[in-house]
Amino acid sequence: MGKPRLTREARRETILDAATDVFGRLGFEATRMEDVAKAAGIAKGLLYQHFSSKDALFQALIDRQGLAYAAELRGALAGSDLDADPRGTLREGLAFWLGKVGDQAATFNVTDPGVHDAYDSLRDSLREVIADAVRRSQPWVPEPYPRLVAALIQGAAESLGLVWRAEPAAVGADEALGLLTAFCWGGLTELGRGGRPEPPG
């Protein structure tokens, strides 16, 4: 008796799982659709029935990972007391990001954004989670300030993470997290003095 036929959605997820491994090992430029099809155990023609091109496959992969990362980040922030300890909550969120950057076992490193447009959706997903945290902790701050602050935090975390990962022996994980937290918290504190509206009263 043969294996049960996968649904289209299940097949798509199987392909994305295989693509995660292949892109992680070979990188975007070196990966061929043939490589993904072989890893997924399907014919190349079937792969093209699900994804019209390598770019479309990569976009779907990044979109899926972005949603997963955003959900994980929301969970990490939800476990902190944002009202009582906003600095601690910030640290938790930044620790999440650096943990992803430093995970050498990760088969697909979406924390190494290149020039591919697919990364825009991942950045947007993470920025929106951060912006929501800003809105909850400081509801008096009008738009678009929460999104702008989120962009600053996300950009700093991404930039430091990439440099730190290239030379992990130079600075330990705790020190990198402390530096990033101090930088972002200092910026948030300074913004209250001029870059965004003061709280009422």
C-alpha positions in Angstrom: 0.0 0.0 0.0 1.4 3.4 -1.1 1.9 6.5 1.0 -1.3 8.6 1.5 -1.5 11.5 -1.0 -0.7 14.8 0.6 -3.1 17.7 0.4 -1.9 20.7 -1.5 -1.3 22.7 1.7 0.6 19.8 3.3 2.7 19.5 0.1 3.4 23.2 0.2 4.6 23.0 3.8 6.8 20.0 2.9 8.4 22.0 0.1 9.0 25.0 2.4 10.6 22.8 5.0 12.9 21.4 2.3 13.6 24.9 1.0 14.5 26.0 4.5 17.3 23.5 4.6 18.5 24.1 1.1 18.6 27.9 1.2 20.3 27.6 4.7 23.1 25.4 3.3 23.6 27.0 -0.1 22.4 30.6 0.2 19.9 32.3 -2.1 22.2 32.8 -5.1 23.5 29.2 -5.2 20.2 27.4 -4.6 18.5 26.0 -7.7 14.9 24.8 -7.9 16.3 21.4 -8.7 18.0 21.3 -5.3 14.8 22.1 -3.5 12.8 19.5 -5.5 15.3 16.8 -4.7 15.3 17.7 -1.0 11.5 17.6 -1.0 11.5 14.3 -2.8 9.3 15.6 -5.7 9.7 16.2 -9.4 10.8 19.7 -10.4 7.5 20.1 -12.4 5.5 19.5 -9.2 7.6 22.2 -7.4 6.7 24.7 -10.2 3.0 23.9 -9.7 3.3 25.3 -6.2 5.9 28.1 -6.8 6.4 29.7 -10.2 10.0 30.7 -9.6 12.8 30.7 -7.1 11.9 34.2 -6.1 8.3 33.2 -5.4 9.5 30.2 -3.3 11.9 32.4 -1.3 9.2 35.0 -0.7 6.8 32.4 0.6 9.6 31.0 2.9 10.4 34.5 4.3 6.7 35.3 4.8 6.2 32.1 6.7 9.3 32.6 8.9 8.4 36.3 9.5 5.0 35.3 10.8 6.6 32.6 13.0 9.2 35.1 14.4 6.5 37.7 15.0 4.5 35.2 17.0 7.5 34.1 19.0 8.4 37.8 19.7 4.9 38.5 20.9 5.1 35.6 23.2 8.5 36.7 24.6 7.1 40.2 25.2 3.9 38.9 26.7 5.9 37.1 29.3 7.3 40.4 30.6 5.6 43.0 32.7 5.6 45.9 30.2 4.0 48.4 32.6 6.2 47.7 35.7 9.5 47.0 33.8 9.6 48.5 30.3 13.4 48.2 30.2 13.2 44.6 31.1 10.6 44.0 28.4 12.9 45.7 25.9 15.7 43.5 26.9 13.5 40.4 26.5 12.7 41.4 22.9 16.3 42.2 22.0 17.4 38.9 23.6 15.0 37.1 21.3 16.5 38.7 18.2 20.1 38.1 19.3 19.2 34.5 20.1 18.0 34.0 16.5 21.1 35.7 15.1 23.5 33.6 17.2 21.8 30.3 16.6 24.4 28.6 14.4 22.2 25.5 14.2 19.5 27.4 12.4 19.1 25.9 8.9 17.8 29.0 7.4 19.2 32.3 8.6 16.6 34.9 8.0 18.5 37.2 10.3 20.9 37.9 7.5 18.8 40.1 5.3 20.3 40.9 2.0 18.9 42.9 -0.9 16.1 40.6 -1.7 12.7 42.3 -1.5 11.3 39.3 0.5 13.0 40.5 3.6 10.8 43.6 3.7 7.8 41.6 4.9 9.8 40.0 7.7 11.1 43.4 8.9 7.5 44.8 8.7 6.2 41.9 10.8 8.7 42.4 13.6 8.4 46.2 13.5 4.7 45.9 14.0 5.1 43.7 17.1 7.5 46.3 18.6 5.2 49.2 17.6 2.3 47.4 19.4 4.5 47.2 22.6 5.2 51.0 22.3 1.5 51.7 21.9 0.6 49.6 24.9 3.3 51.0 27.2 2.7 54.6 26.1 -0.8 55.0 24.7 -0.6 58.8 24.6 2.1 58.6 21.8 0.4 59.4 18.5 1.0 57.8 15.2 3.4 57.5 13.4 5.8 57.6 16.4 5.3 54.0 17.5 6.2 52.7 14.1 9.2 55.1 13.8 10.5 54.0 17.2 10.0 50.4 16.3 12.0 51.0 13.1 14.9 52.4 15.2 14.9 49.5 17.6 14.6 46.9 14.9 17.3 48.5 12.8 19.7 48.7 15.7 19.1 45.1 16.7 19.6 43.9 13.2 22.8 45.8 12.6 24.5 44.9 15.9 23.4 41.3 15.5 25.0 40.9 12.1 28.3 42.5 13.2 28.3 40.5 16.5 27.7 37.2 14.7 30.6 37.8 12.4 32.9 38.0 15.4 31.2 36.2 18.3 34.4 35.7 20.2 35.1 39.4 20.4 32.0 40.1 22.7 30.0 37.6 24.7 26.3 37.2 24.2 25.4 38.9 27.5 27.7 41.8 26.7 26.2 42.2 23.3 22.7 42.2 24.7 23.7 44.7 27.4 25.2 47.0 24.9 22.1 46.8 22.6 19.7 47.3 25.5 21.6 50.3 26.8 21.7 51.9 23.4 18.0 51.4 22.6 16.9 52.3 26.2 19.0 55.5 26.1 17.5 56.4 22.8 14.0 55.9 24.0 14.8 58.0 27.1 16.3 60.8 25.0 13.4 60.8 22.6 11.1 61.7 25.5 13.0 65.0 25.7 12.5 66.2 22.2 12.0 63.7 19.4 8.4 62.8 20.2 5.5 64.4 22.2 5.8 64.6 25.9 3.2 62.7 28.0 0.1 64.7 29.1 0.0 66.4 32.5 
